[in-house]
Amino acid sequence: MEIIIPAVIAHGGAGPGPNRQENLEVAVQKAANILKSGGNALEAAVEACVILEDDPVFNAGTGSVIRTDGSVLTDASIQIGDGRVGFVIAMEDTPNPIRVAADLLDEEINGLTSEGARIWADNRGHQRSKVAGRSPEGQIGDINTEIMGDTVGVIARDSSGMIVVATSTGGCSFRPPGRVGDVPLPGSGFWAEDCLAVAATGIGEAITRALLSNKVYERIKNEEVSLEDSMEWGIRTLISPEHSVGLIALGSTGAGIGVANTDMPWATWEAESNG
Ligand code: ASP
């Protein structure tokens, strides 16, 4: 019987660079501890994502950027290699949208948006609390026009071969309240199928136009191109260079890897090599 080695990879967004590395390592370590103690990939991906949502340096959950009207709206998505998916869009007062998305995995309706999403979350007992939001400089309440992309994503693989991708964001900065980015759109911001998953970060409109995560997934799967080569191909050929975009991927063997056309922090762990 094939032995599958647990692994995890996380990114801290397209652009913010190495100063987010330690924050990412905390989340990866959390997922690693869950996997080492026999927890599954779903739990590992969600709990790592929650750590990143709770860390105000990232544009997700608590640290989400303010939209042009002063609102703070969060998106999140989760997909399992077995085909289950859950996603939420533009949720108000929701510091951990990934928990709501995960709760949708086994529902007939697997995607919810705005007020309806929040009402559903209330009925399920998900935390509702104000997310203060921040400007790109990190100051509460001060809106400016600089685009930032330090959203978060995690992929975890467990010893059963289950693979899970979880992504979460406050959206690109200086976007209007009704805007939908790539993060909650299957195939754009994320794709997981069988034991291979891809997650994207960066300018959501460019990622969505390219159906980037799915296209990269298909190339790895069907053309047997390596994770790295396929991600490089995707960014080089499907994204125009003025758009900051990054990708992470994890397959059934080996460690995960990240590729970006900008300075994207990413961190990885694999059971055998790192203990
Ligand atoms: N892709 C996200 C969005 O467009 C932003 C990001 O990755 O930072 O909403």
Residues whose N, C-alpha, C, O or C-beta is under 5 A from the ligand:
A	BS01	LIG	G13 M148 G149 D150 T151 T169 G171 C172 G181 D182 T201 G202 I203 G204 E205
